[in-house]
Amino acid sequence: MTPAVPTTAPTTTAPSKSATKLSAAAGPEAIPADTRAALAALYAPIRDELSAVDDRLRSELQSRYPFIDELVKHAFRLGGKRLRPALLLLSAKSVGQVRDEHITLGAVIEMIHTATLVHDDVLDEAKLRRHVDTVNARWDNEASVLLGDYLFSHAFYLAATTGSTLACQIIGRATNITCEGELRQVRAGGDLQLAETEYLGIIEAKTAELCACACELGAHYAGGDDAAAAALAAYGRNLGIAFQIADDLLDLVGEENAVGKSLGTDLEKRKATLPVIHLLANATAGDRATIEAILTRPDNHRVADMLPWLERYRSFAYARGKARDFAAAAVASLQELPASVERDVLAQMAGFVVSRDR
C-alpha cells in the first residue's frame, strides 16, 4: 500500500506571513522531551475546546449504579493523549470555527477509541495501560467486554443528539471498518506468510480509519467543502497508519515504564507487525527457519531472542522509514488547505507520532 494523497487541485489561497513551509520533519525539533509538555504545546490552539471535550466526557461517563460508575470513570483515565478529539478540533479550526457539535463529537470519538482499547486489552491479555491496570486486569474479561459495548452504544446515542444523521453515518461506517480490521488481525494471527500490503490494510482499518473519521467530522461540521474534508480525511488516514507502525515498534523496543502499557504482546499473541514481516521477507532460508522457530515457540521470551535478528536485517530501520513515509504523505495532504496555525500544528503532529517514545 502506498500512502494516500488527495487528488483534488490545490487551493489558491495565499499563505499567511506567519505560516511555515510544511514538512513531516518540522515537528520533532520543536517538541519537548516530555510527552505531556509536547502535547500541551501542540494542543495550545485548541486548549479551551479540548478542555470542553474532557468536561463533556466527565459528565457523560458516570452512572447512578456504583459499580458501573467506577468502571466508566476508570475508562476515562485510560484515554490518554486525546489524539482523536484533538485531530477533530484542529481540522475544524483549519477550515472554519469550532461549534457545539464539535465538542459533542470529540467526546464521541474518544468514547469509541476507548471502547476499542478496552476490547483490545482483553484480546491481548494486557495488564497495564496509561500506567494503570487495564479493566480486565482490575476486574475481568466479562466486565471489559460489556464496558466496551456500553461505551460504543453511548457514543452513538450522543452522536445522534447533534440533530443530523451525518455524524452517525460517518461514525458508523468508520466503526464498522475498524471492527473489520480487528477481525482481519485476529484471522492473520500466527500467519508467518502475511504480506506487507495486508498488514498495512489491517492497520489502516483498525487504527487509521478512526483518525480519518475524526478529521472528516471536524471539517464537515465547520462548514468545510468536500475537497477540504477529503484532504483532511487523507491526512488522518496516513497519520493513523504512521502512528500504528510507530506503536508496533514501541511494542518491541519501548520501555514499559515509559510507554505505560504492557509491551511485547504482539509477539506473544503471534501478531505479525511490519518489522517482523520485513525480517521474514528478507532473511536467508537458514535464518528464516531459525526465526520461525523462535516465533512459534511456546515460551514467553520471543522478544529478547528476536531483537538481534531485527537489528541484523535492519527491520527496525525499514519500519521507521515506512512510518516517516506515511507521515510525509499526511503532511502533503495538508497542502490542500489554506495556511493557518492549525494547519502547521497538524503538520507537527505528523512528526510527533513517528518520533515519540511512549
Secondary structure, 3 states (H helix, E strand, C coil): CCCCCCCCCCCCCCCCCCCCCCCCCHHHHHCCCCHHHHHHHHCHHHHHHHHHHHHHHHHHCCCCCHHHHHHHHHHHHHCCCCHHHHHHHHHHHHHCCCCHHHHHHHHHHHHHHHHHHHHHHHHHCCCEECCEECHHHHCCHHHHHHHHHHHHHHHHHHHHCCCCHHHHHHHHHHHHHHHHHHHHHHHHCCCCCCCHHHHHHHHHHHHHHHHHHHHHHHHHHCCCCHHHHHHHHHHHHHHHHHHHHHHHHHHHHCCHHHHCCCCCHHHHCCCCCHHHHHHHHHCCHHHHHHHHHHHCCCCCCHHHHHHHHHHHCCHHHHHHHHHHHHHHHHHHHHHHCCCCHHHHHHHHHHHHHHHCCC
